[in-house]
Amino acid sequence: MMKRIIWVISGLNRRMMKLLVALALIAYIASVWGTYTNMRSIQEHGEMKIEERIDEAVAPLREKIRDLELSFSQKYPPVKFLSEKDRKRILITGGAGFVGSHLTDKLMMDGHEVTVVDNFFTGRKRNVEHWIGHENFELINHDVVEPLYIEVDQIYHLASPASPPNYMYNPIKTLKTNTIGTLNMLGLAKRVGARLLLASTSEVYGDPEVHPQNEEYWGHVNPIGPRACYDEGKRVAETMCYAYMKQEGVEVRVARIFNTFGSRMHMNDGRVVSNFILQALQGEPLTVYGSGSQTRAFQYVSDLVNGLVSLMNSNISSPVNLGNPEEHTILEFAELIRSLVVSRSQIQFLPEAQDDPRRRRPDIRKAKMMLGWEPVVSANTHWIHTLDTKPR
Ligand SMILES: O=C(O)[C@H]1O[C@H](OP(=O)(O)OP(=O)(O)OC[C@H]2O[C@@H](n3ccc(=O)[nH]c3=O)[C@H](O)[C@@H]2O)[C@H](O)[C@@H](O)[C@@H]1O
Protein backbone atom coordinates (compact mmCIF):
# COMPACT_ATOMS: atom_id res chain seq x y z
CA MET A 1 0.00 0.00 0.00
CA MET A 2 2.76 2.28 1.03
CA LYS A 3 4.61 1.52 -2.19
CA ARG A 4 1.54 2.34 -4.21
CA ILE A 5 1.15 5.66 -2.46
CA ILE A 6 4.82 6.44 -3.06
CA TRP A 7 4.45 5.46 -6.72
CA VAL A 8 1.36 7.71 -7.12
CA ILE A 9 3.15 10.57 -5.44
CA SER A 10 6.28 10.05 -7.44
CA GLY A 11 4.15 9.74 -10.59
CA LEU A 12 2.46 12.95 -9.65
CA ASN A 13 5.84 14.55 -8.87
CA ARG A 14 7.24 13.54 -12.20
CA ARG A 15 4.27 15.10 -13.99
CA MET A 16 4.44 18.13 -11.69
CA MET A 17 8.14 18.34 -12.26
CA LYS A 18 7.62 18.26 -16.02
CA LEU A 19 4.94 20.89 -15.69
CA LEU A 20 7.11 22.99 -13.42
CA VAL A 21 10.12 22.66 -15.75
CA ALA A 22 7.92 23.58 -18.70
CA LEU A 23 6.53 26.58 -16.83
CA ALA A 24 10.01 27.65 -15.76
CA LEU A 25 11.19 27.34 -19.34
CA ILE A 26 8.32 29.45 -20.61
CA ALA A 27 8.93 32.00 -17.86
CA TYR A 28 12.60 32.07 -18.71
CA ILE A 29 11.95 32.52 -22.45
CA ALA A 30 9.37 35.20 -21.64
CA SER A 31 11.77 36.97 -19.36
CA VAL A 32 14.63 36.75 -21.88
CA TRP A 33 12.32 38.07 -24.62
CA GLY A 34 11.11 40.81 -22.28
CA THR A 35 14.64 41.83 -21.39
CA TYR A 36 15.62 41.76 -25.05
CA THR A 37 12.71 43.90 -26.17
CA ASN A 38 13.19 46.14 -23.17
CA MET A 39 16.84 46.60 -23.96
CA ARG A 40 16.05 47.35 -27.59
CA SER A 41 13.52 49.98 -26.64
CA ILE A 42 15.95 51.50 -24.12
CA GLN A 43 18.64 51.53 -26.79
CA GLU A 44 16.30 53.00 -29.41
CA HIS A 45 15.08 55.51 -26.88
CA GLY A 46 18.68 56.33 -25.97
CA GLU A 47 19.65 56.77 -29.58
CA MET A 48 16.67 58.99 -30.13
CA LYS A 49 17.60 61.00 -27.09
CA ILE A 50 21.17 61.51 -28.27
CA GLU A 51 19.91 62.52 -31.71
CA GLU A 52 17.46 64.91 -30.11
CA ARG A 53 20.20 66.46 -28.01
CA ILE A 54 22.50 66.86 -31.01
CA ASP A 55 19.60 68.40 -32.92
CA GLU A 56 18.93 70.79 -30.05
CA ALA A 57 22.57 71.85 -29.88
CA VAL A 58 22.99 72.22 -33.64
CA ALA A 59 19.70 74.03 -34.31
CA PRO A 60 20.94 77.52 -33.29
CA LEU A 61 24.15 76.95 -35.25
CA ARG A 62 22.11 75.94 -38.28
CA GLU A 63 20.10 79.12 -37.91
CA LYS A 64 23.24 81.20 -37.63
CA ILE A 65 24.69 79.62 -40.77
CA ARG A 66 21.39 80.28 -42.58
CA ASP A 67 21.44 83.91 -41.39
CA LEU A 68 25.05 84.31 -42.46
CA GLU A 69 24.32 82.78 -45.87
CA LEU A 70 21.36 85.11 -46.25
CA SER A 71 23.33 88.15 -45.16
CA PHE A 72 26.14 87.19 -47.53
CA SER A 73 23.84 86.79 -50.47
CA GLN A 74 22.06 90.05 -49.62
CA LYS A 75 24.98 92.29 -48.87
CA TYR A 76 26.51 92.56 -52.36
CA PRO A 77 25.45 95.22 -54.79
CA PRO A 78 23.44 93.71 -57.66
CA VAL A 79 25.59 91.83 -60.19
CA LYS A 80 24.50 91.12 -63.76
CA PHE A 81 24.64 87.55 -65.02
CA LEU A 82 27.00 87.10 -67.95
CA SER A 83 27.32 83.93 -69.99
CA GLU A 84 30.70 82.14 -70.03
CA LYS A 85 31.37 83.64 -73.45
CA ASP A 86 30.85 87.27 -72.34
CA ARG A 87 32.31 86.99 -68.84
CA LYS A 88 35.94 88.13 -68.65
CA ARG A 89 38.64 87.48 -66.08
CA ILE A 90 39.91 90.95 -65.26
CA LEU A 91 42.90 92.02 -63.21
CA ILE A 92 42.94 95.53 -61.72
CA THR A 93 46.29 96.57 -60.27
CA GLY A 94 45.75 99.29 -57.68
CA GLY A 95 42.16 98.08 -57.52
CA ALA A 96 41.75 99.09 -53.87
CA GLY A 97 42.66 102.71 -54.60
CA PHE A 98 40.36 105.64 -55.29
CA VAL A 99 39.84 105.12 -59.06
CA GLY A 100 40.60 101.37 -58.94
CA SER A 101 37.84 100.64 -56.44
CA HIS A 102 35.22 102.47 -58.54
CA LEU A 103 36.40 100.52 -61.58
CA THR A 104 36.12 97.31 -59.54
CA ASP A 105 32.49 98.20 -58.69
CA LYS A 106 31.63 98.80 -62.34
CA LEU A 107 33.23 95.60 -63.66
CA MET A 108 31.78 93.48 -60.82
CA MET A 109 28.30 94.89 -61.36
CA ASP A 110 28.68 94.21 -65.08
CA GLY A 111 29.14 90.53 -64.17
CA HIS A 112 32.86 89.96 -64.74
CA GLU A 113 35.35 88.05 -62.59
CA VAL A 114 37.59 90.64 -60.97
CA THR A 115 40.94 90.15 -59.28
CA VAL A 116 42.20 93.17 -57.39
CA VAL A 117 45.91 93.42 -56.71
CA ASP A 118 47.07 96.12 -54.31
CA ASN A 119 50.01 96.67 -51.95
CA PHE A 120 47.85 99.04 -49.84
CA PHE A 121 50.42 101.83 -49.95
CA THR A 122 47.70 104.33 -50.86
CA GLY A 123 44.88 101.84 -51.55
CA ARG A 124 42.55 100.68 -48.78
CA LYS A 125 40.91 97.35 -48.15
CA ARG A 126 37.72 99.04 -47.07
CA ASN A 127 37.30 100.55 -50.57
CA VAL A 128 36.53 97.05 -51.88
CA GLU A 129 35.43 95.23 -48.73
CA HIS A 130 31.82 95.15 -49.92
CA TRP A 131 32.91 92.55 -52.52
CA ILE A 132 34.94 90.29 -50.23
CA GLY A 133 33.50 86.77 -50.27
CA HIS A 134 31.69 87.24 -53.61
CA GLU A 135 32.36 84.32 -55.93
CA ASN A 136 33.43 86.64 -58.79
CA PHE A 137 35.86 88.62 -56.65
CA GLU A 138 39.38 88.09 -55.40
CA LEU A 139 41.67 90.45 -53.47
CA ILE A 140 45.43 89.85 -53.51
CA ASN A 141 47.89 91.75 -51.33
CA HIS A 142 50.75 92.02 -53.80
CA ASP A 143 53.22 94.62 -55.02
CA VAL A 144 53.44 94.78 -58.83
CA VAL A 145 57.18 95.36 -58.52
CA GLU A 146 57.23 91.56 -57.98
CA PRO A 147 56.09 89.33 -60.87
CA LEU A 148 52.58 87.88 -60.76
CA TYR A 149 51.36 84.68 -62.40
CA ILE A 150 47.61 84.46 -62.96
CA GLU A 151 45.29 83.72 -65.87
CA VAL A 152 43.39 86.78 -67.06
CA ASP A 153 41.84 88.22 -70.22
CA GLN A 154 42.25 91.93 -69.45
CA ILE A 155 44.55 93.97 -67.19
CA TYR A 156 43.72 97.47 -66.00
CA HIS A 157 47.13 98.63 -64.76
CA LEU A 158 46.42 101.44 -62.28
CA ALA A 159 48.96 100.67 -59.57
CA SER A 160 50.90 103.82 -58.59
CA PRO A 161 50.51 106.60 -56.09
CA ALA A 162 48.82 109.52 -57.93
CA SER A 163 48.74 112.40 -55.49
CA PRO A 164 51.84 114.67 -55.68
CA PRO A 165 52.66 114.46 -51.92
CA ASN A 166 52.30 110.65 -52.11
CA TYR A 167 54.42 110.10 -55.19
CA MET A 168 57.07 112.56 -54.03
CA TYR A 169 57.22 110.92 -50.60
CA ASN A 170 59.17 107.95 -52.00
CA PRO A 171 60.29 108.81 -55.56
CA ILE A 172 62.30 105.60 -55.97
CA LYS A 173 59.29 103.47 -55.11
CA THR A 174 57.16 105.56 -57.51
CA LEU A 175 59.73 104.95 -60.26
CA LYS A 176 59.95 101.21 -59.53
CA THR A 177 56.16 100.85 -59.53
CA ASN A 178 55.78 102.63 -62.86
CA THR A 179 58.75 100.98 -64.56
CA ILE A 180 59.36 97.49 -63.10
CA GLY A 181 55.67 97.19 -62.17
CA THR A 182 54.60 98.03 -65.72
CA LEU A 183 57.21 95.64 -67.20
CA ASN A 184 55.85 92.86 -64.97
CA MET A 185 52.28 93.52 -66.05
CA LEU A 186 53.22 93.69 -69.73
CA GLY A 187 55.14 90.43 -69.28
CA LEU A 188 52.02 88.87 -67.76
CA ALA A 189 49.88 90.25 -70.64
CA LYS A 190 52.30 88.73 -73.14
CA ARG A 191 52.37 85.31 -71.42
CA VAL A 192 48.61 84.92 -71.08
CA GLY A 193 47.59 86.86 -74.20
CA ALA A 194 45.72 89.52 -72.19
CA ARG A 195 44.98 93.08 -73.26
CA LEU A 196 46.53 95.74 -71.00
CA LEU A 197 45.20 99.23 -70.33
CA LEU A 198 47.72 101.62 -68.78
CA ALA A 199 46.39 104.36 -66.51
CA SER A 200 48.66 107.12 -67.75
CA THR A 201 48.23 110.76 -66.81
CA SER A 202 47.92 114.33 -67.98
CA GLU A 203 51.25 114.78 -66.19
CA VAL A 204 53.00 113.35 -69.27
CA TYR A 205 52.33 116.82 -70.76
CA GLY A 206 54.25 118.39 -67.84
CA ASP A 207 53.90 122.17 -67.65
CA PRO A 208 52.31 122.39 -71.10
CA GLU A 209 53.06 124.92 -73.82
CA VAL A 210 50.03 123.76 -75.77
CA HIS A 211 46.55 124.50 -74.44
CA PRO A 212 44.26 122.58 -74.23
CA GLN A 213 46.39 119.45 -74.41
CA ASN A 214 45.70 117.01 -77.22
CA GLU A 215 47.23 113.55 -77.62
CA GLU A 216 49.65 114.72 -80.32
CA TYR A 217 51.49 116.99 -77.90
CA TRP A 218 54.77 115.52 -76.63
CA GLY A 219 54.86 117.47 -73.41
CA HIS A 220 57.17 119.68 -71.42
CA VAL A 221 58.54 117.75 -68.46
CA ASN A 222 61.50 118.59 -66.23
CA PRO A 223 63.28 115.21 -66.12
CA ILE A 224 65.14 116.00 -62.88
CA GLY A 225 62.46 117.92 -60.97
CA PRO A 226 60.49 116.70 -57.92
CA ARG A 227 57.56 115.50 -60.08
CA ALA A 228 59.81 113.60 -62.51
CA CYS A 229 59.50 110.27 -60.66
CA TYR A 230 55.82 110.23 -61.61
CA ASP A 231 55.81 112.16 -64.90
CA GLU A 232 58.81 110.34 -66.36
CA GLY A 233 57.71 107.07 -64.75
CA LYS A 234 54.40 107.28 -66.63
CA ARG A 235 56.11 108.42 -69.83
CA VAL A 236 58.42 105.41 -69.83
CA ALA A 237 55.44 103.19 -68.91
CA GLU A 238 53.77 104.40 -72.12
CA THR A 239 57.01 103.71 -74.02
CA MET A 240 57.07 100.17 -72.63
CA CYS A 241 53.48 99.56 -73.73
CA TYR A 242 54.29 100.46 -77.33
CA ALA A 243 57.54 98.45 -77.28
CA TYR A 244 55.60 95.36 -76.14
CA MET A 245 52.93 96.04 -78.73
CA LYS A 246 55.49 96.34 -81.53
CA GLN A 247 57.90 93.60 -80.52
CA GLU A 248 55.59 91.07 -78.84
CA GLY A 249 52.18 91.88 -80.32
CA VAL A 250 50.64 92.70 -76.90
CA GLU A 251 47.34 94.56 -77.22
CA VAL A 252 47.66 97.84 -75.30
CA ARG A 253 45.38 100.77 -74.46
CA VAL A 254 46.67 104.02 -72.94
CA ALA A 255 44.38 106.39 -71.04
CA ARG A 256 45.79 109.81 -70.18
CA ILE A 257 43.78 110.66 -67.11
CA PHE A 258 43.17 114.29 -66.11
CA ASN A 259 42.33 115.51 -62.60
CA THR A 260 39.65 113.32 -61.09
CA PHE A 261 37.67 113.49 -57.87
CA GLY A 262 34.89 111.59 -56.15
CA SER A 263 33.97 109.50 -53.15
CA ARG A 264 36.69 107.44 -51.41
CA MET A 265 39.39 110.07 -51.93
CA HIS A 266 41.33 109.87 -48.73
CA MET A 267 41.05 113.01 -46.65
CA ASN A 268 44.83 113.10 -46.29
CA ASP A 269 45.32 112.45 -50.00
CA GLY A 270 46.94 115.88 -50.34
CA ARG A 271 45.36 116.82 -53.67
CA VAL A 272 43.56 120.10 -53.96
CA VAL A 273 40.00 118.74 -53.93
CA SER A 274 40.24 116.82 -50.66
CA ASN A 275 42.45 119.52 -49.08
CA PHE A 276 40.00 122.36 -49.79
CA ILE A 277 36.89 120.41 -48.79
CA LEU A 278 38.42 119.26 -45.53
CA GLN A 279 39.79 122.71 -44.71
CA ALA A 280 36.41 124.33 -45.48
CA LEU A 281 34.54 121.77 -43.34
CA GLN A 282 36.92 122.36 -40.43
CA GLY A 283 36.82 126.14 -40.81
CA GLU A 284 40.55 126.22 -41.46
CA PRO A 285 42.22 128.43 -44.09
CA LEU A 286 42.16 127.06 -47.65
CA THR A 287 45.80 126.68 -48.69
CA VAL A 288 46.33 128.08 -52.20
CA TYR A 289 49.82 127.42 -53.57
CA GLY A 290 51.18 130.42 -55.50
CA SER A 291 48.77 133.06 -56.77
CA GLY A 292 45.98 130.57 -57.48
CA SER A 293 45.95 131.58 -61.16
CA GLN A 294 47.05 128.09 -62.27
CA THR A 295 44.17 126.12 -63.79
CA ARG A 296 42.78 122.60 -63.61
CA ALA A 297 39.70 120.85 -65.04
CA PHE A 298 38.07 118.23 -62.80
CA GLN A 299 36.12 115.17 -63.86
CA TYR A 300 33.90 113.03 -61.68
CA VAL A 301 35.14 109.49 -61.11
CA SER A 302 32.12 107.73 -62.65
CA ASP A 303 32.77 109.48 -65.97
CA LEU A 304 36.39 108.37 -65.88
CA VAL A 305 35.45 104.75 -65.10
CA ASN A 306 33.04 104.66 -68.06
CA GLY A 307 35.79 106.08 -70.27
CA LEU A 308 38.32 103.47 -69.11
CA VAL A 309 35.96 100.55 -69.80
CA SER A 310 34.99 101.94 -73.15
CA LEU A 311 38.64 102.47 -74.14
CA MET A 312 39.62 98.96 -73.00
CA ASN A 313 36.92 97.45 -75.20
CA SER A 314 37.66 99.65 -78.20
CA ASN A 315 40.21 99.03 -80.93
CA ILE A 316 42.18 102.23 -80.23
CA SER A 317 45.73 101.45 -79.23
CA SER A 318 47.07 105.03 -79.32
CA PRO A 319 46.77 107.26 -76.19
CA VAL A 320 43.40 108.84 -75.39
CA ASN A 321 42.74 111.78 -73.03
CA LEU A 322 40.00 111.22 -70.45
CA GLY A 323 38.96 114.34 -68.57
CA ASN A 324 36.35 117.05 -68.18
CA PRO A 325 37.27 120.22 -70.10
CA GLU A 326 35.49 122.53 -67.62
CA GLU A 327 38.46 124.63 -66.49
CA HIS A 328 38.82 126.71 -63.28
CA THR A 329 41.64 128.65 -61.70
CA ILE A 330 42.60 127.21 -58.31
CA LEU A 331 41.50 130.46 -56.66
CA GLU A 332 38.04 130.23 -58.30
CA PHE A 333 37.91 126.65 -57.15
CA ALA A 334 38.75 127.64 -53.54
CA GLU A 335 35.91 130.16 -53.60
CA LEU A 336 33.51 127.64 -55.09
CA ILE A 337 34.26 125.12 -52.33
CA ARG A 338 33.93 127.79 -49.67
CA SER A 339 30.47 128.75 -50.89
CA LEU A 340 29.31 125.14 -51.34
CA VAL A 341 30.37 124.19 -47.83
CA VAL A 342 29.09 127.55 -46.51
CA SER A 343 32.36 127.99 -44.69
CA ARG A 344 33.95 131.05 -43.10
CA SER A 345 37.43 129.74 -43.93
CA GLN A 346 39.95 132.32 -45.10
CA ILE A 347 42.15 131.83 -48.14
CA GLN A 348 45.82 131.45 -47.30
CA PHE A 349 48.42 131.95 -50.03
CA LEU A 350 51.45 129.66 -49.69
CA PRO A 351 54.63 129.47 -51.85
CA GLU A 352 54.18 128.01 -55.32
CA ALA A 353 54.98 124.29 -55.71
CA GLN A 354 58.05 123.61 -57.88
CA ASP A 355 57.28 122.65 -61.50
CA ASP A 356 53.54 122.94 -60.82
CA PRO A 357 51.81 122.95 -64.25
CA ARG A 358 50.35 126.41 -64.82
CA ARG A 359 47.50 125.34 -67.09
CA ARG A 360 45.79 122.06 -67.69
CA ARG A 361 42.69 121.23 -69.68
CA PRO A 362 42.04 118.16 -71.80
CA ASP A 363 41.22 118.22 -75.46
CA ILE A 364 38.76 115.31 -75.59
CA ARG A 365 37.81 115.37 -79.26
CA LYS A 366 39.52 112.03 -79.85
CA ALA A 367 37.58 110.28 -77.06
CA LYS A 368 34.34 111.84 -78.30
CA MET A 369 34.94 110.83 -81.89
CA MET A 370 36.44 107.38 -81.45
CA LEU A 371 34.80 106.15 -78.25
CA GLY A 372 31.62 108.19 -78.29
CA TRP A 373 32.62 109.15 -74.74
CA GLU A 374 32.30 112.46 -72.94
CA PRO A 375 31.74 113.44 -69.32
CA VAL A 376 28.07 113.54 -68.36
CA VAL A 377 28.33 114.48 -64.68
CA SER A 378 28.43 118.15 -63.81
CA ALA A 379 31.22 118.39 -61.28
CA ASN A 380 29.55 121.02 -59.12
CA THR A 381 26.86 118.72 -57.74
CA HIS A 382 29.38 116.16 -56.54
CA TRP A 383 32.17 117.96 -54.73
CA ILE A 384 30.67 117.25 -51.38
CA HIS A 385 30.67 113.46 -51.87
CA THR A 386 34.42 113.46 -52.21
CA LEU A 387 35.26 112.36 -48.71
CA ASP A 388 32.60 109.61 -48.55
CA THR A 389 33.85 106.08 -48.23
CA LYS A 390 30.55 104.30 -48.96
CA PRO A 391 29.95 102.76 -52.42
CA ARG A 392 28.44 105.43 -54.62
O1 LIG B 1 43.88 114.87 -59.40
C1 LIG B 1 44.42 114.19 -60.28
O2 LIG B 1 43.81 113.31 -60.82
C2 LIG B 1 45.83 114.48 -60.66
O3 LIG B 1 46.46 115.04 -59.52
C3 LIG B 1 47.81 115.39 -59.61
O4 LIG B 1 48.05 116.53 -60.35
P1 LIG B 1 47.82 118.00 -59.77
O5 LIG B 1 47.00 118.69 -60.79
O6 LIG B 1 49.09 118.66 -59.39
O7 LIG B 1 46.92 117.78 -58.46
P2 LIG B 1 46.68 118.58 -57.14
O8 LIG B 1 47.66 118.25 -56.10
O9 LIG B 1 45.26 118.37 -56.81
O10 LIG B 1 46.94 120.12 -57.48
C4 LIG B 1 46.12 120.88 -58.32
C5 LIG B 1 46.51 122.34 -58.18
O11 LIG B 1 46.10 122.80 -56.90
C6 LIG B 1 47.20 123.37 -56.18
N1 LIG B 1 46.99 123.07 -54.75
C7 LIG B 1 47.02 121.80 -54.28
C8 LIG B 1 46.77 121.54 -52.96
C9 LIG B 1 46.51 122.60 -52.09
O12 LIG B 1 46.27 122.44 -50.88
N2 LIG B 1 46.49 123.86 -52.60
C10 LIG B 1 46.74 124.11 -53.91
O13 LIG B 1 46.70 125.30 -54.33
C11 LIG B 1 48.44 122.73 -56.79
O14 LIG B 1 49.54 123.53 -56.60
C12 LIG B 1 48.01 122.56 -58.24
O15 LIG B 1 48.25 123.76 -58.91
C13 LIG B 1 48.56 114.15 -60.12
O16 LIG B 1 49.87 114.40 -60.30
C14 LIG B 1 47.95 113.57 -61.34
O17 LIG B 1 48.59 112.40 -61.71
C15 LIG B 1 46.54 113.25 -61.13
O18 LIG B 1 46.00 112.75 -62.32
The ligand as a Gaussian input file, in Angstrom:
#p B3LYP/6-31G(d) Opt

LIG

0 1
 O       43.879000     114.867000     -59.403000
 C       44.421000     114.188000     -60.277000
 O       43.813000     113.310000     -60.817000
 C       45.832000     114.477000     -60.665000
 O       46.464000     115.035000     -59.522000
 C       47.812000     115.386000     -59.606000
 O       48.051000     116.526000     -60.345000
 P       47.822000     118.004000     -59.771000
 O       47.005000     118.694000     -60.794000
 O       49.089000     118.661000     -59.389000
 O       46.916000     117.778000     -58.463000
 P       46.676000     118.581000     -57.142000
 O       47.659000     118.249000     -56.097000
 O       45.262000     118.374000     -56.806000
 O       46.937000     120.120000     -57.484000
 C       46.116000     120.880000     -58.317000
 C       46.509000     122.335000     -58.178000
 O       46.096000     122.798000     -56.896000
 C       47.201000     123.365000     -56.184000
 N       46.989000     123.074000     -54.751000
 C       47.018000     121.803000     -54.281000
 C       46.768000     121.544000     -52.963000
 C       46.508000     122.598000     -52.092000
 O       46.270000     122.444000     -50.879000
 N       46.494000     123.857000     -52.604000
 C       46.740000     124.107000     -53.909000
 O       46.704000     125.298000     -54.327000
 C       48.437000     122.725000     -56.794000
 O       49.542000     123.532000     -56.596000
 C       48.011000     122.564000     -58.239000
 O       48.252000     123.756000     -58.909000
 C       48.557000     114.151000     -60.116000
 O       49.869000     114.399000     -60.299000
 C       47.948000     113.566000     -61.337000
 O       48.587000     112.403000     -61.705000
 C       46.543000     113.248000     -61.127000
 O       46.001000     112.748000     -62.317000

